[in-house]
């Protein structure tokens, strides 16, 4: 299994994701189920990649989400033999959405137009995509 770290500081403080590239899709599915046993093993049957967002808690005084101060945003799982730009792009959308929630606003409604919120989201996604593609040697 390979492990890669990708990160962005495009909008707000630096956030990072761990990317684990499992040797087989079966390994990915078993690992995903171990982390989220509440979903049931069948949940992962068609899974070729997934994203596990970091945990958060709610500040009782402010009602705001609080995340780990180390910038960790979550874990992306990919499987050798099933890495495609489509799978990568899909999982990075989830990673970018999590980073947007952490840095910009917990409600990720981006509006009905390509305004500043959506543009910020797109920049985060683009930087994460570029970072992962370079580190996977897929260019």
PyMOL commands that set and color helices and strands:
alter all, ss='L'
color gray80, all
select helices_A, chain A and resi 25-35+37-39+41-44+85-103+116-136
alter helices_A, ss='H'
color red, helices_A
select strands_A, chain A and resi 2-8+15-22+49-53+57-58+65-66+72-79
alter strands_A, ss='S'
color yellow, strands_A
deselect
rebuild
show_as cartoon
